[in-house]
């Protein structure tokens, strides 16, 4: 009987110890989340800066019609640079579909690339991108100094660049909208306390 009582007491102490350790670990995880900053879109220093006027482009879409990139009354534009051979771009296509639907009241999503037209037409067909304006222009990418993909530029109705950067996941894409709402060039600037001049 004494042995049984001893074993039960040891088990009770172990359970209490594990409970205390679990709460301590949960607290440490909370502290870690506070210290680790979210990673926004990776901004490059080349090309037009956030707050600058975007170059104005009028381009024919492979999915029909013509699209204006630059000032557009009452509509912002998200230009998303991609390639049919970019696996990260393909991974983000469902995210773009979701963003296009969720933000359609104020923003249009334009897909942009360069290269062989037939290849992109096949990509539009196989990836189900007919709902998006899709433009081919090497000069467009050069004007924004796009060196790596996927890259996105958010332009407001006045034609001002509000956010831009390399985006590898949904969080980085949405960080462009957060940066615009907060009036900063990027989430990193916000965390570092570097506001963009009022516009």
N, C-alpha and C positions, 0 to 999 in steps of 0.2 A: 504493500500500500504506500509506503514511504517513497519507493522508487517511482511509482506512478505519479504521485504528487509532485515529485521533483521534475519528472519529464514534462508534465503539464505546465508547471511554473516556468521551465526553460522555454517551452514553446510560446507561452504568453509573452515572455520578455522578448523573444525573437520577433514576434508579430508587432509588438510596440516599437521595437528598434527599427524594423523595416518600414513601418508607417512614418516614423520620424524622418528616416532617410528619404522616403518618397516625397514628403513635403519639402524637405531641404533641396532635393533635386529639382522639383517643380519650380521652386523659387529661383534657383540658379538658371534654369531654362528661361524664365521670365526676364531675368537680368540680362541674359545673353541676347534675347530678342530686342531689348531696349538698346543695347550697345551696337548691334549689327545693323547698319543702315541699309535700306532698300537700294537695289542697284537699278538705276534708270537707264534709258537709252544712252549708248556710248557716243558722245558728241565728238566730232572731229573739228579741228580748228581751221580747216581750209574751206574755201567757198564762202557764199553769203552767210553772214552770222545771224543769229536770232535777233530780231528787231530790225533787220535790213529788209528792204523791198525785194520781193522775189522777181527774178526775170519773168517776163510775160511770154507765154507760149500759147499758140493755137494749133492744135495737132489733131489729125484724123485718128479716130479710134478703130482698132481692128474689129471691134464688136459693133461698129456703126456710129455714124454721127461725128461731130467735132467737139473737142473738149478744150476749154480755156484753163490754163494753169497760170494763176496770178490773180488780179482783182476780179471778184465775182460777187455781184450784189446779193447780200444776205446768205451767202454760202461759203463755208470754209472748205478747204481741199486737203485731203491727206494723199500725198503722192508716195506710193510704195514701190520702190525699185526692187525688182526680182529677176530671176532667171529660171528657165525650165530645167536647168541642170543643178540648181541650188537646193540641197535637201532641206536646209533650214527654212527656205522660202516656202517649200511645199508643206512643211509642218505648220506654218503660220496661216495657210490659206483658210482653214476653218475659222481661225480667230478673226481674220479679215471679214469673212462672211458675217460673223457675229457682230463685229464692230460696225459694219456697213448697215446692218439692220437696226442696231441699238442707237446709233448716232445719226440716222438718216434725216432727222428734223433740222439739223444745222450743218451737216458735213457730207461731202461726197468723197468716196475712195477711188483713186485713179491708180491703176497698175501701170508701171513703166519699165521698159527694158530696151535692148537694142539687139541687132543681129538679123538673122534670116527670117523673113516674114512667114514662110511656110512652117517653119519649126514652131513659131509662136502660135500660129493658127491651130496647129495640132495640140499644143499645150492648152490653149483655151478650151478646145473641145474635150480633151481627156480629163482636165481638172475641173470642168464645169464653171468656167469664168465668164460666161456670156453676159451676165448681169453687170459686170464691171466695165467701165471704160478702160481700154487697154491700148497704150500708145507705144510706138517704137520710135526712139530718137536717141542717137548717140550724143547729140549736142545737149539734150536735156540733162543727161547724167553728168556730162562734163561741166555744165553750168553750176551744178550743185556740188561738184567735186566728189562724186560718189566713187569710192575706190574699193569698197567691200559691200557685200550683200548679206542679208537684206537691209536696206536703208530706207528711212521714211522721213518725209518733210511735211510739217503741218503749216498750212498757209491760211491766214484769216481772210474775211471778205474784202478787206482793203488791199490785199496782196502782200501783206507783211508776214515774214516767216516768224512763226510763234514758237516752234520747237522742231528739232531735227535730231537724227542720230541713227546709229547702227542698232537694229532691234533683233534679238535672237529668241524672244519669247513674249508671251502675252503681257507680262508685267512691264517689260521694257516698252512695248507698244503703247500701253495705257499710260505709262509715265509721260509720254508726249502730251496727252490731254491734261494730266495733272500739272505739268510744268506751265502749260498755257493758262490754266485756271489760276495758278498761283502767281503768274506774272514773272516767272524766272526762265532762264535759258535752259536749265535742266534740273532734275531732281538733285544731282550732285551740287549744283550751285546753291540750291535751297538749303541743303544740309550744311554747306560750307558758309552760308550767310552772305552769298553774293547776289543781291537782287539785280534784275535787269532794269535799266532806266525806264521810267514811266513812258508809255506810248499812247 
